[in-house]
Amino acid sequence: MGVVGSSVARILKNNQELIAARAGCNIIIKKGVVRNISKVRDIFDFPITNEVESILEDPEIDIVVELAGGIKEPFEIAKKALYNSKAFITANKAMLAYHRYDLQKIAGDLPIGFEASVAGGIPIIKALRDGLGANHILSICGIINGTCNYILTQMKECGVSFEEALKEAQKLGYAESDPSFDIGGFDAAHKLLILASIAYGIDAKPEDILIEGITNITQEDIEFAKEFGYNLKLLGIAKKDKESVELRIHPTFLPQQAMIGKVDGVMNAISVVGDSVGETLFYGAGAGGDATASAVISDIIEIARTKSSPMLGFKTSIEKNLKLKPIAEIQSAYYLRIIVLDKPGVLAQITTILGEEEISIDTFLQRKSNNKNCSVLLLSTHICTESKIQTALEKINNLEITQEKPIMIRIEKN
Amino acid sequence: MGVVGSSVARILKNNQELIAARAGCNIIIKKGVVRNISKVRDIFDFPITNEVESILEDPEIDIVVELAGGIKEPFEIAKKALYNSKAFITANKAMLAYHRYDLQKIAGDLPIGFEASVAGGIPIIKALRDGLGANHILSICGIINGTCNYILTQMKECGVSFEEALKEAQKLGYAESDPSFDIGGFDAAHKLLILASIAYGIDAKPEDILIEGITNITQEDIEFAKEFGYNLKLLGIAKKDKESVELRIHPTFLPQQAMIGKVDGVMNAISVVGDSVGETLFYGAGAGGDATASAVISDIIEIARTKSSPMLGFKTSIEKNLKLKPIAEIQSAYYLRIIVLDKPGVLAQITTILGEEEISIDTFLQRKSNNKNCSVLLLSTHICTESKIQTALEKINNLEITQEKPIMIRIEKN
């Protein structure tokens, strides 16, 4: 019941009705485990113990969720859970990097969920296993370490050194006080090995593959990238040819048009190329309690569901009482293109109409039209309702100075 | 057995072993249907009929896959398939836009697959239904019509008019000869309604929602976007507030840093914001026989699978005989950063070493170093093996003129 465990508990409670509709049954937390029972804050509405055995041996518990970290101890927990016929869910990439094939063997027909072990909330495990199941996977390229992506983005955008970017990342909580596991590429290696198992069934350990981190990167390398049209990213790469799979983690120059190179900041993304589907890309938050919990709970739902999940994903209705919003009530910022006669007082007439509808202008551009007697007004508004902008458009269209039906395009700011 | 149907048949055959491993059983096509039996080329190794009833009534058939188009006739086929206890798979977004709730009701516990109905090969249905199942969906923003995205991208990148871009799209097969269904936003509306059903359980028909196409867009609008830092995209938008959901299709200005605005050409992408996971984005090919077939087959696999799908997605091994490639054999293009003493003959020494290892130079930059007696050499190579570049790096490092350990970064061109 650390950061991710607490998020799982809170989301299961807050989104209880929705999750029950999707799972087809209620999900109830029977018990939580902590290492140090004296430190537990009184925020959980279920019992907390420091004795993991009491969970592993409880016949009323169907699913054991392991969010502890480490390798040896969690593997023992997993084995005991499976021996006791419980489904097992883990976010533990280090344990899986060494024991995923052991676990698959021990599990037999018992489900094991590990969506949270790679790229936080991005459902990349399910995508590889289910959504892209028809495909021979030709390659996987992943930005699967947010710390490194944040540092490289800062170096590019702010011109700072690796050391400065790392300090900033530590201050913001994006990097550990000992960052070597992230910036050395080892965290990304664990995740790549998990993805490669699903795509290729290939068994390899971290020691077997090429792992380079980002500690040697300088501003000179960033400038080279800008000069020659590259983005520089720490990538996990898996590629298949006829006889072999290459697995490697290293800083990589990518052509500027490559979609994955456009992923900046702490965000993660995985590009998967399949022989049928071509390139697909999956993007989202790679860390954080809630994003990781989202993945853990998706595994819980999958395990809890009966075989035939209903077509739209829920049997009882979800989001009860939710109505379709009438078009007139939709809110947006707007852009208007208005062609008017080029004479005095024209702008006043337009702005008066906008004022009447309480629409305020954000930006404004005026240009000569191809028709010499006319001007093109390009303006954007702050947020207002669809009904107000439609009324204003009709009024503007009815002005004598207006030469063509005005064009409106919506602006989405969030 | 049109374009998508033929792709499904071909992929099921070519990737037979892989698909059987993932599904846990062999997938066999019992029969195919065409409208005009005289037109059938002799390329299928299963019987072809023009009598759909012979499929709907065949007790040996477990799954009916409908890839026909239209609304009324496919809906009748779906109903008969379900009445006869067959699973049903469709790529038919128009039929689903009108009958998805009817089908869910009729189906009961029979599975219905429709991954191919939205955004081709992108597994967005499964992502919303399964991967993001823990989340209240706050918003969905989708580029879900490749024709429109191609036209808008051409207008932005080549400065051409809407009409010119449309003609180009038609020439390349990205737009129909009657393009009104795509450029009017109706195709995107069907897809948005399907996504909104899964996210919100909201029932609405195309007639109920705001639909605007891209026919009015001019170069002036594109220039406004460039001037004020926007990208212009045709978006399908679903947004939830406390009481209502808004559903709308229209051209939209997006801030340049928004990930979805960076999606160009015929590609599709859907940004989904969940209350736990934050923003996720799913990107890929939205159309094409093989990409759509990839989605259809993912539904077939899901239906064929026994309840407990094995941890890594397959029971028997996949990609047999595939070995981990030794690091020394990995191929890449490389970037080298070398600090050398600034004196005559330096470059000759470096290039001689690269020549000995048969490494050819692609680009080259020389800079003054902060240390006045030194130069920084930044160069990139064409593709060679890891073992050759490592040998070259060692030789360069051993040169007397080399002042620091040379830095190598890999360049990924594909």
Chai-1 contact restraints between the chains, C-beta under 6 A:
chainA,res_idxA,chainB,res_idxB,connection_type,confidence,min_distance_angstrom,max_distance_angstrom,comment,restraint_id
A,I11,B,A134,contact,1.0,0.0,6.0,A-B,restraint_1
A,I11,B,S276,contact,1.0,0.0,6.0,A-B,restraint_2
A,R22,B,G133,contact,1.0,0.0,6.0,A-B,restraint_3
A,Q104,B,M311,contact,1.0,0.0,6.0,A-B,restraint_4
A,Q104,B,L312,contact,1.0,0.0,6.0,A-B,restraint_5
A,A107,B,M311,contact,1.0,0.0,6.0,A-B,restraint_6
A,D109,B,S308,contact,1.0,0.0,6.0,A-B,restraint_7
A,P111,B,S308,contact,1.0,0.0,6.0,A-B,restraint_8
A,I112,B,M311,contact,1.0,0.0,6.0,A-B,restraint_9
A,G121,B,V277,contact,1.0,0.0,6.0,A-B,restraint_10
A,I122,B,T280,contact,1.0,0.0,6.0,A-B,restraint_11
A,P123,B,A127,contact,1.0,0.0,6.0,A-B,restraint_12
A,P123,B,G131,contact,1.0,0.0,6.0,A-B,restraint_13
A,K126,B,D130,contact,1.0,0.0,6.0,A-B,restraint_14
A,K126,B,G131,contact,1.0,0.0,6.0,A-B,restraint_15
A,A127,B,P123,contact,1.0,0.0,6.0,A-B,restraint_16
A,R129,B,G313,contact,1.0,0.0,6.0,A-B,restraint_17
A,D130,B,K126,contact,1.0,0.0,6.0,A-B,restraint_18
A,G131,B,P123,contact,1.0,0.0,6.0,A-B,restraint_19
A,G131,B,K126,contact,1.0,0.0,6.0,A-B,restraint_20
A,G131,B,S298,contact,1.0,0.0,6.0,A-B,restraint_21
A,G133,B,R22,contact,1.0,0.0,6.0,A-B,restraint_22
A,G133,B,S298,contact,1.0,0.0,6.0,A-B,restraint_23
A,G133,B,I301,contact,1.0,0.0,6.0,A-B,restraint_24
A,A134,B,I11,contact,1.0,0.0,6.0,A-B,restraint_25
A,A134,B,S294,contact,1.0,0.0,6.0,A-B,restraint_26
A,A134,B,I297,contact,1.0,0.0,6.0,A-B,restraint_27
A,A134,B,S298,contact,1.0,0.0,6.0,A-B,restraint_28
A,N135,B,S294,contact,1.0,0.0,6.0,A-B,restraint_29
A,S197,B,L312,contact,1.0,0.0,6.0,A-B,restraint_30
A,I198,B,L312,contact,1.0,0.0,6.0,A-B,restraint_31
A,I198,B,G313,contact,1.0,0.0,6.0,A-B,restraint_32
A,Y200,B,E319,contact,1.0,0.0,6.0,A-B,restraint_33
A,Y200,B,L322,contact,1.0,0.0,6.0,A-B,restraint_34
A,G201,B,S317,contact,1.0,0.0,6.0,A-B,restraint_35
A,G201,B,I318,contact,1.0,0.0,6.0,A-B,restraint_36
A,G201,B,E319,contact,1.0,0.0,6.0,A-B,restraint_37
A,A204,B,L324,contact,1.0,0.0,6.0,A-B,restraint_38
A,L210,B,I327,contact,1.0,0.0,6.0,A-B,restraint_39
A,N216,B,I407,contact,1.0,0.0,6.0,A-B,restraint_40
A,E220,B,R337,contact,1.0,0.0,6.0,A-B,restraint_41
A,F224,B,L378,contact,1.0,0.0,6.0,A-B,restraint_42
A,F228,B,T363,contact,1.0,0.0,6.0,A-B,restraint_43
A,S244,B,K323,contact,1.0,0.0,6.0,A-B,restraint_44
A,S244,B,K325,contact,1.0,0.0,6.0,A-B,restraint_45
A,V245,B,L322,contact,1.0,0.0,6.0,A-B,restraint_46
A,V245,B,L324,contact,1.0,0.0,6.0,A-B,restraint_47
A,E246,B,K325,contact,1.0,0.0,6.0,A-B,restraint_48
A,E246,B,I330,contact,1.0,0.0,6.0,A-B,restraint_49
A,H250,B,R410,contact,1.0,0.0,6.0,A-B,restraint_50
A,P251,B,I409,contact,1.0,0.0,6.0,A-B,restraint_51
A,T252,B,R410,contact,1.0,0.0,6.0,A-B,restraint_52
A,T252,B,E412,contact,1.0,0.0,6.0,A-B,restraint_53
A,F253,B,Y335,contact,1.0,0.0,6.0,A-B,restraint_54
A,F253,B,I411,contact,1.0,0.0,6.0,A-B,restraint_55
A,L254,B,E412,contact,1.0,0.0,6.0,A-B,restraint_56
A,K262,B,K262,contact,1.0,0.0,6.0,A-B,restraint_57
A,S276,B,I11,contact,1.0,0.0,6.0,A-B,restraint_58
A,S276,B,D290,contact,1.0,0.0,6.0,A-B,restraint_59
A,S276,B,S294,contact,1.0,0.0,6.0,A-B,restraint_60
A,V277,B,G121,contact,1.0,0.0,6.0,A-B,restraint_61
A,V277,B,A291,contact,1.0,0.0,6.0,A-B,restraint_62
A,V277,B,S294,contact,1.0,0.0,6.0,A-B,restraint_63
A,G278,B,A285,contact,1.0,0.0,6.0,A-B,restraint_64
A,G278,B,A291,contact,1.0,0.0,6.0,A-B,restraint_65
A,T280,B,I122,contact,1.0,0.0,6.0,A-B,restraint_66
A,T280,B,G284,contact,1.0,0.0,6.0,A-B,restraint_67
A,L281,B,Y283,contact,1.0,0.0,6.0,A-B,restraint_68
A,F282,B,F282,contact,1.0,0.0,6.0,A-B,restraint_69
A,Y283,B,L281,contact,1.0,0.0,6.0,A-B,restraint_70
A,G284,B,T280,contact,1.0,0.0,6.0,A-B,restraint_71
A,A285,B,G278,contact,1.0,0.0,6.0,A-B,restraint_72
A,D290,B,S276,contact,1.0,0.0,6.0,A-B,restraint_73
A,A291,B,V277,contact,1.0,0.0,6.0,A-B,restraint_74
A,A291,B,G278,contact,1.0,0.0,6.0,A-B,restraint_75
A,S294,B,A134,contact,1.0,0.0,6.0,A-B,restraint_76
A,S294,B,N135,contact,1.0,0.0,6.0,A-B,restraint_77
A,S294,B,S276,contact,1.0,0.0,6.0,A-B,restraint_78
A,S294,B,V277,contact,1.0,0.0,6.0,A-B,restraint_79
A,I297,B,A134,contact,1.0,0.0,6.0,A-B,restraint_80
A,S298,B,G131,contact,1.0,0.0,6.0,A-B,restraint_81
A,S298,B,G133,contact,1.0,0.0,6.0,A-B,restraint_82
A,S298,B,A134,contact,1.0,0.0,6.0,A-B,restraint_83
A,I301,B,G133,contact,1.0,0.0,6.0,A-B,restraint_84
A,K307,B,K307,contact,1.0,0.0,6.0,A-B,restraint_85
A,S308,B,D109,contact,1.0,0.0,6.0,A-B,restraint_86
A,S308,B,P111,contact,1.0,0.0,6.0,A-B,restraint_87
A,M311,B,Q104,contact,1.0,0.0,6.0,A-B,restraint_88
A,M311,B,A107,contact,1.0,0.0,6.0,A-B,restraint_89
A,M311,B,I112,contact,1.0,0.0,6.0,A-B,restraint_90
A,L312,B,Q104,contact,1.0,0.0,6.0,A-B,restraint_91
A,L312,B,S197,contact,1.0,0.0,6.0,A-B,restraint_92
A,L312,B,I198,contact,1.0,0.0,6.0,A-B,restraint_93
A,G313,B,R129,contact,1.0,0.0,6.0,A-B,restraint_94
A,G313,B,I198,contact,1.0,0.0,6.0,A-B,restraint_95
A,S317,B,G201,contact,1.0,0.0,6.0,A-B,restraint_96
A,I318,B,G201,contact,1.0,0.0,6.0,A-B,restraint_97
A,E319,B,Y200,contact,1.0,0.0,6.0,A-B,restraint_98
A,E319,B,G201,contact,1.0,0.0,6.0,A-B,restraint_99
A,L322,B,Y200,contact,1.0,0.0,6.0,A-B,restraint_100
A,L322,B,V245,contact,1.0,0.0,6.0,A-B,restraint_101
A,K323,B,S244,contact,1.0,0.0,6.0,A-B,restraint_102
A,L324,B,A204,contact,1.0,0.0,6.0,A-B,restraint_103
A,L324,B,V245,contact,1.0,0.0,6.0,A-B,restraint_104
A,K325,B,S244,contact,1.0,0.0,6.0,A-B,restraint_105
A,K325,B,E246,contact,1.0,0.0,6.0,A-B,restraint_106
A,I327,B,L210,contact,1.0,0.0,6.0,A-B,restraint_107
A,I330,B,E246,contact,1.0,0.0,6.0,A-B,restraint_108
A,Y335,B,F253,contact,1.0,0.0,6.0,A-B,restraint_109
A,R337,B,E220,contact,1.0,0.0,6.0,A-B,restraint_110
A,T363,B,F228,contact,1.0,0.0,6.0,A-B,restraint_111
A,V376,B,E220,contact,1.0,0.0,6.0,A-B,restraint_112
A,L378,B,F224,contact,1.0,0.0,6.0,A-B,restraint_113
A,I407,B,N216,contact,1.0,0.0,6.0,A-B,restraint_114
A,I409,B,P251,contact,1.0,0.0,6.0,A-B,restraint_115
A,R410,B,H250,contact,1.0,0.0,6.0,A-B,restraint_116
A,R410,B,T252,contact,1.0,0.0,6.0,A-B,restraint_117
A,I411,B,F253,contact,1.0,0.0,6.0,A-B,restraint_118
A,E412,B,T252,contact,1.0,0.0,6.0,A-B,restraint_119
A,E412,B,L254,contact,1.0,0.0,6.0,A-B,restraint_120
